[in-house]
Amino acid sequence: MEAFWSFVKKRCAKFKSVRGDVFPLHLKECELRYNRRGESLLILLTNLVNMGKRCWAGAFRYWCAAHEL
């Protein structure tokens, strides 16, 4: 646990300060980066975007079927 907080502190220091309203998002990004150390973030984020597109496309098909379009 201490290793994670050390990681977060180092990331925050790079940005000089992090506004309180965006800190939860910054913390989630740190969690992602910490848990996926050694993986390519570009590939990971590309896969997440593509997964979102598939989810959106499936929801759209469902909506069209429900509305007989």
Order of alpha helices (4+ residues) and beta strands (2+ residues): alpha-alpha-alpha
